[in-house]
Amino acid sequence: MSVTTDPPVDPRGPRFAAWVTAAVLVAVLLTGSAWLAWAQAAVFALGAFAGLRFSPYAAFYRLAIAPRLAPATEREAAAPVRFAQGIGFALALAAAIGFAAGLPTLGMAATAFALAAAGLNAVFGVCLGCEMYLRLPTRLRRALVA
């Protein structure tokens, strides 16, 4: 992950994405759909590895919602958000593999963890992955997102 290419982000964008993600993850839990979990993993992968501007949820926010809102009064660094997307990717990937391999307990547990994190961000604005990133030692942080 290259953090130098992403400009600071409007914090309302990741929060909107968390709402969409939470809805998708609820659907994954209700249906046990490996395909839907794979799709969410792909969304996370785009945000984490290609950059936040390539995430479908971020693009929808930027093109359809942000123009209808007052300009953002503050911005936040993109690196913690991308790190959080990477954690979401790992959880969604584990969920997809679990459901596809006939291991529904793994699929449900991974989905539930991802849903809990997305729900905290959506409802309270608390990004667990961002908090983890900020608490990592600087050298480890650089190694993970360089």
C-alpha positions in Angstrom: 0.0 0.0 0.0 1.4 3.4 -0.9 0.2 6.1 1.4 1.7 9.0 -0.5 -0.8 8.9 -3.4 -3.9 9.3 -1.3 -4.8 12.9 -0.3 -6.5 13.5 3.1 -10.1 12.3 3.1 -13.4 13.8 4.2 -14.2 11.7 7.3 -17.8 11.5 6.3 -16.8 9.3 3.3 -15.4 6.4 5.3 -18.4 6.7 7.7 -20.8 6.4 4.7 -18.8 3.4 3.4 -19.1 1.8 6.9 -22.9 2.1 6.6 -22.9 0.4 3.2 -20.4 -2.2 4.4 -22.5 -3.0 7.5 -25.6 -3.5 5.3 -23.7 -5.9 3.0 -22.2 -7.8 6.0 -25.7 -8.2 7.6 -26.8 -9.7 4.2 -23.8 -12.0 4.3 -24.7 -13.1 7.8 -28.4 -13.7 6.9 -27.7 -15.6 3.7 -24.3 -17.2 4.3 -23.4 -16.2 0.8 -19.8 -16.8 -0.1 -20.3 -14.7 -3.3 -21.4 -11.7 -1.4 -18.5 -12.1 1.0 -16.1 -12.3 -2.0 -17.7 -9.1 -3.4 -17.1 -7.3 -0.1 -13.6 -8.6 0.1 -13.0 -7.1 -3.4 -14.4 -3.7 -2.3 -12.0 -3.8 0.7 -9.1 -4.8 -1.5 -9.6 -1.9 -3.9 -9.6 0.6 -1.0 -6.6 -1.0 0.7 -4.4 -1.9 -2.1 -5.3 0.4 -5.1 -6.3 3.4 -3.1 -9.4 4.9 -1.4 -10.4 6.7 -4.6 -10.9 3.3 -6.3 -13.2 2.0 -3.7 -16.8 1.8 -5.1 -18.4 3.1 -1.9 -15.9 6.0 -1.8 -16.6 6.8 -5.4 -20.3 6.8 -4.9 -19.9 9.1 -1.9 -17.6 11.4 -3.8 -19.8 11.6 -6.9 -23.4 11.4 -5.5 -23.4 12.4 -1.9 -20.6 14.9 -1.2 -21.7 17.4 -3.8 -25.0 17.7 -1.9 -23.3 18.4 1.5 -21.5 21.5 2.8 -17.7 21.3 2.2 -15.8 19.2 4.7 -14.5 21.4 7.6 -11.7 18.9 8.4 -9.8 16.1 6.7 -8.1 13.0 8.0 -5.1 11.1 6.8 -5.9 8.3 4.3 -3.2 5.9 5.6 -5.2 4.7 8.7 -8.3 4.3 6.6 -6.5 2.2 4.0 -5.0 0.1 6.9 -8.6 -0.5 8.2 -9.6 -1.5 4.7 -6.8 -4.0 4.7 -8.1 -5.5 8.0 -11.6 -5.6 6.5 -10.2 -7.4 3.5 -8.6 -10.1 5.6 -11.9 -10.6 7.6 -14.1 -10.6 4.5 -11.6 -13.0 2.7 -11.8 -15.3 5.8 -15.6 -15.1 5.7 -15.7 -15.9 2.0 -13.3 -18.9 2.3 -15.3 -20.2 5.3 -18.6 -20.0 3.6 -17.2 -21.4 0.3 -15.4 -24.3 2.1 -18.4 -25.4 4.0 -17.1 -23.9 7.3 -20.0 -21.7 8.2 -18.7 -21.0 11.8 -15.5 -19.5 10.3 -17.6 -17.5 7.8 -20.0 -16.2 10.4 -17.3 -15.4 13.0 -15.2 -13.4 10.5 -18.3 -11.6 9.2 -19.4 -10.8 12.7 -16.0 -9.3 13.5 -16.1 -7.2 10.4 -19.7 -6.2 11.0 -18.9 -5.1 14.6 -16.0 -2.9 13.3 -18.1 -1.4 10.5 -21.0 -0.8 12.9 -18.8 1.0 15.3 -17.6 3.3 12.5 -21.0 3.8 11.0 -22.9 4.5 14.2 -20.2 6.1 16.5 -17.5 7.2 14.1 -15.0 4.9 15.7 -12.7 3.3 13.2 -11.0 0.3 15.0 -8.6 -0.3 12.1 -7.6 3.4 12.2 -7.0 3.2 15.9 -4.9 0.1 15.5 -2.8 1.8 12.8 -2.3 4.9 15.0 -1.1 2.7 17.9 1.4 0.7 15.9 5.1 1.7 16.3 6.2 3.9 13.5 8.7 1.4 12.0 6.1 -1.4 11.9 3.5 1.0 10.4 5.9 2.0 7.6 6.6 -1.6 6.8 3.0 -2.5 6.6 1.9 0.4 4.3 5.0 1.1 2.3 
